[in-house]
């Protein structure tokens, strides 16, 4: 998503607890710079409001305003378990980033956007990363599903409360996207199930999610707010 935004001319601020990707390769800001784009990295933990303030300050240094906030951070992996196996530390680890972090980022973004002059009809746009897991129960992932369900309704709530003042808020719910997570690698059984469950002729690619984010951030998207956009090849329709 960051690379896609930069390709469209955005000044990107990348926030994370680490700069180097766990899966290897150069940092995102370096990839963007190598392709002629503009990006800076800010070390930040989205569960901490002071870190979010620094992210927004970095955006303001670039262009003097915050046009788009994308909330994509999540902690899952070994913390995402069934109800009886989930202890309080697991629950807090997932919620601190996956729901509290989205709440804090949305709050800070809205505060900034309300003080900005509109561009067209919007003072700013927020894109939250939800999940199919926020709409259904997935066996063995109680905290993750609860967090993502919270993100879906938080998106609706902020869209309702601040749409009259020019803030557009949407979420993206990806289906099976072919990435390479180190903490939960896909088995052949998982891939076979995902292919059988997805009506489209292939599984998702990161570019599919990025294209949805670019659309939601664009000036063409002005009458779409409070939506949880499925990017899933028809999974939830089946």
Secondary structure, 3 states (H helix, E strand, C coil): CHHHHHHCCCEEEEEECCCCCCCCCCCHHHHHHHCCCEEEEEECCCCCHHHHHHHHHHHHHHHCCCCEEEECCCCCHHHCCCCCCCCHHHHHHHHHHHHHHHHHHHHHHHHHHHCCCCECCECEEEEEECCHHHCCCCCCCHHHHHHHHHHHHHHHHHHHHHHHHCEEEEEEEECCECCCCCCCCCCHHHHHHHHHHCCCCCCECHHHHHHHHHHHHCCCCCCCCCCEEEECCCHHHC
